[in-house]
């Protein structure tokens, strides 16, 4: 954050070519490694098609439902008060929550064993739509941690 400037201009991501969705474009950008966007697009589009067949819903809807089910509403942030560090529960901004969910979905897909990345990502998306999978488990774990540290909520800044 600049100290003097009035505002920080947010980067506007253009919608993707196939589905016309900004969320799909952001997801492609997060999957992309070493600037290989065409490879990332083929992985994401392939995964969305596979997941849509398995879940029998539209491909864009699969991605949106998976991201929604993995999006955290609250998380803990460390706050130092008088020599002690407390895990303080804080609400998550919608934009940041969706970015976290996308990151968790991709990380969970990468840690799965075997198969191609498109198949692993499709399996993780289907699991997230059904309310299971590593990304959803991570969200539930963070919510549990925030619930356990409710006593420190008055340390919010």
GUDREN-838784 format. One record per residue (C-alpha): y, x, z. Coordinates in nm, 4 decimals, padded with zeros to 6 digits. Each point is the difference from the previous one (the first is absolute). Last residue first. Layout:
N
        v        u        w
        Y        X        Z
...
END
This chain:
157
        v        u        w
 -00.4191 -00.7969  01.4977
 -00.3145 -00.1553  00.1426
 -00.0787  00.1090  00.3579
 -00.0333 -00.3665  00.1128
 -00.3257 -00.0233 -00.1986
 -00.1700  00.2413  00.2407
 -00.2226 -00.2627  00.1681
 -00.1250 -00.1134 -00.3396
 -00.1950  00.3255 -00.0304
 -00.3446 -00.1631 -00.0252
  00.1305 -00.2483 -00.2594
  00.1407  00.2838 -00.2105
 -00.3346  00.1814  00.0159
 -00.1851 -00.3181 -00.0978
  00.2383 -00.0543 -00.2940
 -00.0577  00.3591 -00.1114
 -00.3774 -00.0477  00.0166
  00.0249 -00.3275 -00.1915
  00.1973  00.1737 -00.2763
 -00.2545  00.2836 -00.0138
 -00.2863 -00.2503 -00.0224
  00.1785 -00.1689 -00.2911
  00.0242  00.3345 -00.1817
 -00.3595  00.0959  00.0779
 -00.1654 -00.3159 -00.1300
 -00.0104 -00.3602  00.1168
  00.2215 -00.3022 -00.0522
 -00.1664 -00.1347 -00.3171
  00.3011  00.1040 -00.2106
 -00.0177  00.3443  00.1633
 -00.3693  00.0358 -00.0877
  00.0734 -00.0994 -00.3614
  00.2815  00.2570 -00.0192
 -00.2214  00.2703  00.1537
 -00.2804 -00.0704 -00.2487
  00.2462  00.0088 -00.2913
  00.1419  00.3312  00.1248
 -00.3486  00.1521  00.0187
 -00.0867 -00.1307 -00.3464
  00.3246  00.1328 -00.1514
 -00.0442  00.3340  00.1787
 -00.3410  00.0464 -00.1585
 -00.3244 -00.0229  00.1934
 -00.1050  00.1914  00.3133
  00.1413 -00.0065  00.3517
  00.2985 -00.1887  00.1356
  00.2794  00.2286  00.1268
  00.2151 -00.0565 -00.3090
 -00.0203 -00.3789  00.0354
  00.1117  00.0159  00.3639
  00.2928  00.2244 -00.0955
  00.1023 -00.2395 -00.2801
 -00.0170 -00.3071  00.2227
  00.1822  00.1788  00.2843
  00.2852  00.1103 -00.2285
  00.0379 -00.3500 -00.1425
  00.0074 -00.1491  00.3500
  00.2567  00.2546  00.1184
  00.2266 -00.0791 -00.2971
 -00.0386 -00.3725  00.0729
  00.0998  00.0537  00.3610
  00.2995  00.2127 -00.0997
  00.1342 -00.2746 -00.2269
 -00.0633 -00.2740  00.2577
  00.1742  00.1938  00.2790
 -00.2432  00.0729  00.2829
  00.0650 -00.1373  00.3464
 -00.0115  00.2558  00.2772
 -00.2439  00.0747  00.2815
  00.1014  00.3026  00.2112
 -00.2572  00.2749  00.0588
  00.1596  00.1758  00.2950
  00.0742  00.3714  00.0367
  00.0952  00.1172  00.3470
  00.2688  00.2572  00.0805
  00.2679 -00.2561  00.0786
 -00.0666 -00.2341 -00.2909
 -00.1506  00.1278 -00.3252
 -00.0885 -00.2727 -00.2473
 -00.3155  00.0093 -00.2134
 -00.0217 -00.2757 -00.2595
 -00.2513 -00.2825  00.0152
 -00.0593 -00.2538 -00.2750
  00.0672 -00.3673 -00.0726
 -00.0517 -00.2300 -00.2985
 -00.2535  00.2227 -00.1736
 -00.0844 -00.0685 -00.3663
 -00.3752  00.0228 -00.0731
 -00.0540 -00.3722 -00.0690
  00.3175 -00.0174 -00.2092
 -00.0986  00.3056 -00.2062
 -00.3418 -00.1498 -00.0770
  00.1502 -00.3404 -00.0810
  00.2558  00.1581 -00.2352
 -00.2587  00.2174 -00.1750
 -00.2438 -00.2855 -00.0513
  00.2818 -00.2309 -00.1168
  00.0952  00.2538 -00.2674
 -00.3618  00.0009 -00.1269
 -00.0427 -00.3830  00.0010
 -00.2809 -00.1414  00.2140
 -00.3820  00.0126 -00.0160
 -00.0361  00.2489  00.2914
 -00.2482  00.2235 -00.1873
  00.1569 -00.0520 -00.3430
  00.3534  00.0471  00.1372
 -00.1123  00.3156  00.1834
 -00.1365  00.1480 -00.3216
  00.3188 -00.0865 -00.1929
  00.2212  00.1367  00.2796
 -00.2015  00.3217  00.0195
  00.0230  00.0537 -00.3753
  00.3766 -00.0634  00.0049
  00.0433  00.2378  00.2944
 -00.2133  00.2817 -00.1445
  00.1413 -00.0356 -00.3543
  00.3535 -00.0005  00.1402
 -00.0667  00.3099  00.2101
 -00.1356  00.1852 -00.3037
  00.3034 -00.0997 -00.2059
  00.2295  00.1074  00.2833
 -00.1252  00.3546  00.0301
  00.2949  00.1451  00.1918
 -00.2099  00.2274  00.2233
 -00.1754 -00.2951  00.1672
  00.0785 -00.3661 -00.0640
 -00.1499 -00.2532  00.2418
  00.3398 -00.0565  00.1640
  00.1774 -00.0458 -00.3342
 -00.2675 -00.2466 -00.1128
  00.0492 -00.2015  00.3205
  00.3757 -00.0064 -00.0552
 -00.0515 -00.1265 -00.3564
 -00.2471 -00.2648  00.1223
  00.2533 -00.1162  00.2609
  00.2775 -00.0167 -00.2646
 -00.2069 -00.2400 -00.2099
  00.0298 -00.0479 -00.3761
 -00.3785 -00.0184 -00.0358
 -00.0686  00.2537 -00.2762
  00.3266  00.1955 -00.0280
  00.0717  00.0636  00.3678
  00.3205 -00.1272  00.1600
  00.2861  00.2517  00.0420
  00.0400  00.1682  00.3371
  00.3556 -00.0038  00.1328
  00.0805  00.2962  00.2234
  00.2151 -00.1104  00.2898
  00.3583  00.1268  00.0031
  00.0935  00.1332  00.3410
  00.3190 -00.1602  00.1204
  00.3391  00.0895  00.1387
 -00.0242  00.3732 -00.0457
  00.1222  00.2134  00.2871
 -00.3048  00.0924  00.2059
 -00.2575 -00.0120 -00.2761
 -00.3351 -00.1431  00.0941
END
